[in-house]
Amino acid sequence: MSATKQAGLRLHPGIIASVIFVSVVAIAAAVLIIRKYCFPVNEATYRYSLLRRMEDQGSTVTDEDGDRGPCTVGEESDEDLLE
């Protein structure tokens, strides 16, 4: 009788894999939702990080003399960024 009980309790590997997959997807979705709604991105912080990235990209470009020219990646002035 114990052999039939053990056979009845065995789960198919596909069921185990699907439960694990659905759990991982649910956890990932929960993390993304929590990050989006509980930790909103500050507009000033986002603009600052964007400006830093543009400056970093512009700093790698040099002219023939080795001098860095003005960064012309963005067209916004500093006054626009402070608003």
Protein Blocks (a to p, Z undefined) as FASTA:
>chain_A
ZZmmmmmmpccfklmmmmmmmmmmmmmmmmmmmmmmmmccdfklmmmmmmmmmmmmmmmp
ccfkopacddfkbmcdfklmmZZ
